[in-house]
Amino acid sequence: MYNTALVKKVFILCGFFILFSCDKDYNVIGEDLIGDNNFELGKYYSAVKAYNQGTGVVQSDNLAVNALGTYTNAAFGTTSASFATQLSLASVSPTIGANAVMDSVVMTIPYYSTVKSTDATTGIRTYELDSVYGTAKAPFKLSVYESGFFMRDLDPATNFKEKQAYYSDQKNDFDGLKIGNRLNDAADSKQNDAFYFDPKEIAETTIDEETKKSTTKRTAPAMRLKLSNAFFTAKVLNAPSGKLTSNEAFKNYFRGLYFKVEKTGADESMAMINFKRSGSAQNVIRLYYKEDLSTTTNGVTTVKRVNKTLDLNIDGNTVNFLEQSNLNPDYSNAITNFNPTSGDSKLYLKGGVGSLAVVELFGSDNDNNGVADELEKIRKNGWLINEANLVFHIDAAAMKNAIEPERIYVYNLTNKTAVLDYLTDNTTASASRPKLNKFIFGGILNKEAVTNGRGLTYKVRITNQIKNLIKNADSTNVKLGVVVTEDIAVATFSKLKTSNSIISSVPTASVLNPLGTILFGGHPAVPEDKRLRLEIIYTKPNQ
């Protein structure tokens, strides 16, 4: 513990306040300062105990974003991600005419991408894919099968009162119930055996059969797979009576698709994909077919072949399968032999089937009155808390060859809720960067500005959390959890398949993120300039 009280006059304090109020990262400093000379401004550092926890198998159903592919982070290990989903009819009880013959079946699922340039002559756009990790265009084997696994909505173990949970380790359940041959059976190997995430713009040219005029439609990069005509003819166009009358009947009849990933070479690639992006007309399986259209005029019947389409939405229950292998021994040891008594020197935060850090503040309760001794002392000091931060330093040597997560998230682990500072922060960064919203709460990667652009720290502001704890004697000094996050807007929780006395769930936004980072803990063995501590900036009225 370190107490470096700085006695200041009012004009110095005002200068300090004005300086920091110009920086959005410090815009709450001074909100409790008193307006005369009778105060003392100081900064206090409290020792923090933090230790690792592995999550084991996690609930991974109905995620906002799903991983697909294989990715190795040398500091942690290899993750292979497959996926399964239900489908729904865009329009129930479709009318399918006589002599329907399938032309093609195309599945289109857009990637996250950004336009980098546009050719002024051709209009062709060059894109860069977002949220793709590993080697660009690294191929893997992708097989899409009809799923025979029925994904029910409600759990019979709870008398159908709670939603059914599906977990990251259930790939074998789906693999064992896949039906028939793979559906992405095109001769082009880029559709299956050598699939890769292609950043190329999609150009689709169609020719009007009557006018012979050609039209080219350009769309953003997407997973665009041709699926089996024969299968969808039998399954949909020639479906038995009653199977297309409602989506409940359809989902029981056609139980969905299973996307199986298999590594084929040394290079790897994994993408984060929104398989059922809300409001996107492209996230569909579109059946293109021809049927007879009969018209009768003056008693003469004419039969004409017409083009029709029928859409299947990628909708309903989904589950992401996350397989772990080749774990780094240091990581494996950290999540197996963690030290909840004195804390760990290094904290391993890993998304997906990964790990988190548990943070305990204010030390022990030696007088056994239910309140940590250090917290009692601070309460008696009468401080006005202006700001409180947890600053996590990255182990740069351990992370030198790894992609760093853009953000970490601190939450109330004891009660499985967000902390007060998260709940009260409504700041927005920009419409194009929603992942940086709630920037006062923080947790955003702080990079070096001059040298190699690597991350240095993550700072999380927990001012209101600490302020409430100090002001209110009945407030509980809860454990905090620290995880990587894919989406700061997601504050829900996913279950662990096997819980322990410390954790039974993990923030869902952590399950979404395949990355990891290694941070220094609060153990005394860590050099002081890298050690995790709670930083409290306060004012204290002079007596």
Residue, then its C-alpha position, 0 to 999 in steps of 0.5 A: m500500500y502506498n499513500t502519496a498525499l499531495v497538499k494543494k492550494v485551490f488554484i493548483l487543483c483548478g489547474f489540475f482539474i482543467l487539464f484532465s477535463c479536456d481529456k475524455d479519459y479523465n472526464v469524471i475527475g474532480e466531481d466530488l472536490i470541495g470548493d475551498n482551500n480546506f482539502e488535501l488531494g492525493k493518490y493511493y495505491s491498494a494491493v490487489k490479489a488476482y488469480n486465474q480460473g479456467t472456464g472449461v466447457v462453456q455454453s455456446d448457443n445462440l451467440a451474436v457472432n460465431a467462430l469458424g475455422t482454426y486458429t493457433n495462439a502460441a501463448f495459449g494453444t489451438t482452437s478449431a471452431s465448427f457450427a450448427t444452426q436451424l433454418s426457417l422458411a422465409s414464407v410459410s406454406p409456399t406455393i410450388g407450381a407444377n413440374a418444379v425443377m431446381d436450377s441452383v441453390v446458393m447460400t450467402i453469408p456476408y463477412y465483416s468487411t471494409v471497403k478500402s478502395t474503388d476503381a474509378t473506371t470499373g466500379i470494382r471495390t477492394y475490401e479488407l475482411d475484419s475479424v479474421y485471424g491467422t494467415a490470409k486465404a489459408p484453406f481448410k476443409l469445410s463440409v456442410y451437412e444436413s443435421g439430424f440433431f433436433m435443437r429443442d427450445l426448452d429444457p425438459a430437465t427444468n419442466f420446460k421452464e428454461k431455455q435449453a443450453y448447448y455447449s462448446d463440446q457437443k460437436n461429436d453429438f452433431d457429427g454422429l447424427k449428420i445425414g448423408n453426404r455433404l451438401n456443398d458438393a461443387a467441383d470447385s475445391k474452394q467450395n469445400d476441400a480448399f475453402y478460404f475466407d475470400p475478400k473479393e467482391i462478389a459480382e453476379t451477372t444475370i441475363d433477362e431471358e426476354t430482353k437479353k439485357s445483362t445486369t451485374k450486381r456487386t455485393a460485399p465479400a461473403m461465404r457463398l456456397k453452392l449446395s446440392n440441387a438434388f437434396f433441396t429438390a427432395k427436401v423442399l420442392n418435393a416436401p411431404s404434405g404439411k412439412l412447410t405449413s409452419n416453421e415449427a413443423f419445418k424445423n422438426y422435419f429439416r433439423g438444420l445444417y452442420f458446418k464441419v471444419e477440418k484443418t488441411g495444412a500448416d496455415e490456419s484461418m478463423a473468422m468471426i461471422n454473424f450467421k443470422r445478421s438481423g435485417s440482412a436479405q443476404n443471410v439466406i439459402r436461396l433456391y432458384y427453380k423453374e415451374d410451369l405457369s398455366t394461363t387460360t384465355n378464351g378457352v385456350t390454356t398456355v403453359k410457360r416456364v417461369n423463374k421462381t425463388l424460395d428462401l430459407n433463413i439461417d434462423g433459430n437455435t445455433v451452437n458454436f463448437l470450440e475444440q482446444s488442442n496443443l495447449n501451451p504448458d505455461y497456460s495449462n499450468a496457470i489455469t490448473n495450479f492457480n493460487p487463490t491465497s496469495g494470487d498469481s504473478k501472471l493472469y491469462l485471459k482467453g476467450g471461447v473455451g478459455s480463462l479469466a482472472v478473479v480480482e479481490l480488493f482490500g486484503s484480509d479481514n483480520d479482526n473477523n468483523g466481515v469487513a476488510d481491514e484496509l477498507e475499514k481504514i479508508r472509510k474512516n479517512g473520510w475521503l471523497i473518491n474522485e476516481a478509481n482505476l485498475v491498470f493491467h500491464i501486458d506481459a509484452a514478452a509473452m505476447k510478442n507473437a500474438i494478436e492482442p484483444e482490443r478490449i477487456y471487461v471487468y464485472n461483478l463476479t460474485n453477483k454475475t452482473a455488470v459493475l456500476d461504472y459499466l451500467t452508468d456509462n452511456t458514452t459512444a465512440s462512433a457509429s463505425r466503432p461501436k466496440l469502443n463505446k463506454f470508453i469512460f469505463g474503459g478496458i481498451l487496449n493502450k498501444e505504444a505510440v512510437t515504436n512497434g504499436r504493441g499493447l502496453t496496458y488496459k485501464v478500467r475505471i471502477t470509480n462508482q463501484i469503489k465510491n459506493l463500497i466506501k460510502n455505504a457500510d452495508s455494501t459488499n466487497v465483491k469479487l471482480g472478474v476480468v475477461v477479454t470481450e468481443d462486444i462491450a454492449v453484451a453484458t449477459f452470461s453463459k453457463l459453464k458445463t462444470s462449475n466450481s466454488i468460484i465460478s459457474s458462468v462467464p460473460t457471453a462476450s468473452v465466449l465470442n472472442p477467440l483471442g487472449t492476453i497475458l497480464f501481470g498480476g498483483h503478486p509481490a514478485v511482479p516488478e512494482d511498475k508492472r504490478l496490478r494495483l487499485e489506484i484511488i484518486y481522492t480529496k480529503p477535507n483538512q481538519 
